[in-house]
Amino acid sequence: MKRVIGSWGEQVELNEAIIERMKELAAERNMTIHQVIQKGGLNQATISELMNGRTKHPKISTIQKFCDGLSISISDFFKCSYFE
């Protein structure tokens, strides 16, 4: 799995960077993860497995639905130092 640079400069797994980005984007909009997934049409079990580390390779469709819940594009999701 590709390693990316986290917010403190350390290397983290890609799935960890995705989780952090989801939390960051939701917080920026004063939303909870639960509110975002409801708005985006994501299943609670899907996001729970990702957040708890049981899913190491989230599907792009999961990230897209999360983005839909935030009304952003998937390219906006990945416009972050985590993914450079």
N, C-alpha and C positions, 0 to 999 in steps of 0.2 A: 504494500500500500504506500502510495506517495506520502511523504512527510511534508508538512507545510509549517510556516512560521506562525506561532501563536501570538497573542497580544503582548506577552512579556518577552518575546524574542526567542522562546524555546521552540523546538520542533515538536509538532503534534501530528497525530494521524489525521487523515483527511476527514473521516467521519466525526472526529472531535471538533475540527474546524467548522464543519457544517452545523453541528449542534450549537457551538458558540455563536455562529452567525445568526442562527434562528433566534436565539435568546436576545442577541443584540438588536436585531431588527424589530422584534416584538416590543422590547423595552423602549426603543426610540419612538414608537407610536403609542406608547402607554397602553399596550395590549398585553394580555397573558398569552402564553403559547396556546392554551385551550381556546381562547377567543379567535386566534388566527386560524387554527385548524377547523373550527366550526365554520368560519366564514369561507374558508378554502375548500371545504368538503372532504377533509381528511378524516380517516378513522382514528379514534383515540388509541386503539391498540397499536396501530402502525407507528404513531409518533412516540408512544410509550416505549416500544421496543428500541427505537432509535435513541431516545434520550437516556435509556438505561443501559445502552451499550450492547444489547442483544442483537441488534442489526448493525453490522459493520460496513455494509455497502448499500446505502439508501438508493432507491430508484430515482431516476431523474423525474419521474411523474410525481413522486412524493414531494420533491423540492418544488416542482412547478405548482402543485396545489397549495403548498405553503405560500409561495409567492402570490398566487391568486388571492389568498386570504389577506395579503398585505397590499394588494393592488400594485405590485411591482413586477418588472420583468425578471426572468431568470438571469439575464446578464447583469441586472442591478444587484441581484443576490451575490453574484460572484465578484462584483467590483469591490474588493476588499483586500487589504494587505495579507489576510490569511491565505489567499489563493494566488499570490504573485509568484 
